[in-house]
Amino acid sequence: MPTLLITGASRGLGLELARQYAHDGWRVIGTVREAPAGRKVVKLGAESLTLDVTDAAQLKQLAARLKGVPIDVLFCNAGISGKRGTALGNFDFAEWERVLRVNLLGAAAVIEALVDNVAASERRIVAVMSSRLASIAESSGMTIPYSTSKAALNLLAKALAANLASRGIIVVALSPGWVKTDMGGQSAPLTPERSVHGLRQVIARLRAEDSGKFLSYDGSILPW
Ligand SMILES: NC(=O)c1ccc[n+]([C@@H]2O[C@H](COP(=O)([O-])OP(=O)(O)OC[C@H]3O[C@@H](n4cnc5c(N)ncnc54)[C@H](OP(=O)(O)O)[C@@H]3O)[C@@H](O)[C@H]2O)c1
């Protein structure tokens, strides 16, 4: 039975990823920040552990608890959009730092803490939840703090793909599309079910040569 560890499993895409993988018979470890959210995860047949990805002490505890447990797919999904409407003239640098701490440094810390677990698994996959808004080629100047955090996350994925190739670990940046969640809002065209179904298909098809790619939930390659 393969194992998925997913951060930010309390709601939205993380909860749906936990649901679909658990339904498929995987061992699913979903991390949440608060205990009540953990109960939602457990109801799906998954395990719940506490983690705020910006909390180094919690991360150390999590790594100690999971020592020796192979993780086939490590999915760094936890993320925040930050305050909306931030643009040149009203940059809020404290808020921007918060977005970077969660979306970029949080993912880097989770991967660093659990990379040996991934290396010990059969599938050896690290996925980071990126966004089309990370694309430098397609940038229209929107959501600068969020977009820069996800563009940097993409570079992290590409760099770690190179660093970890010798250990047989595949690292990819995945875009879920625009999805109806608290972050995506109700105008989004995709349901979490559909986006996650696509993301799972993409993950299932990954081969060594895909490491370092920026892929959409529909399997297409996105421009950096
Ligand atoms: N929805 C979209 O259209 C869309 C598009 C592109 C990319 N994404 C990306 O997909 C991922 C999931 O987004 P979503 O739409 O499911 O958003 P969401 O419904 O707002 O869920 C965000 C998740 O991240 C968790 N989280 C936030 N800060 C955290 C921290 N410091 N430590 C640990 N967990 C934390 C939240 O936990 P709490 O419940 O404790 O706050 C929640 O589980 C994000 O990385 C987002 O950037 C979403």
The ligand as an ORCA input file, in Angstrom:
! r2SCAN-3c Opt
* xyz 0 1
  N      -7.927     27.050     -5.445
  C      -7.251     27.427     -6.519
  O      -7.826     27.886     -7.529
  C      -5.757     27.266     -6.572
  C      -5.111     27.588     -7.776
  C      -3.734     27.439     -7.866
  C      -3.020     26.965     -6.774
  N      -3.676     26.676     -5.603
  C      -2.851     26.182     -4.490
  O      -3.390     24.982     -3.969
  C      -3.073     24.841     -2.582
  C      -4.337     24.572     -1.801
  O      -5.206     25.674     -2.018
  P      -6.775     25.620     -1.730
  O      -7.421     26.256     -2.894
  O      -7.176     24.266     -1.275
  O      -6.810     26.667     -0.536
  P      -7.572     26.684      0.859
  O      -8.896     26.056      0.747
  O      -7.438     28.080      1.340
  O      -6.665     25.708      1.770
  C      -5.365     26.078      2.112
  C      -4.773     24.989      2.984
  O      -3.445     25.380      3.365
  C      -3.364     25.283      4.780
  N      -2.383     26.217      5.331
  C      -2.328     27.565      5.215
  N      -1.285     28.049      5.900
  C      -0.661     26.989      6.457
  C       0.472     26.824      7.276
  N       1.197     27.881      7.709
  N       0.834     25.580      7.661
  C       0.112     24.507      7.269
  N      -0.983     24.580      6.513
  C      -1.369     25.816      6.111
  C      -4.758     25.599      5.277
  O      -4.881     25.171      6.622
  P      -5.924     25.917      7.666
  O      -7.267     25.321      7.401
  O      -5.356     25.576      8.994
  O      -5.865     27.396      7.355
  C      -5.565     24.779      4.278
  O      -5.527     23.415      4.619
  C      -2.363     26.154     -2.196
  O      -0.969     25.962     -2.222
  C      -2.775     27.117     -3.290
  O      -1.846     28.148     -3.475
  C      -5.015     26.822     -5.474
*
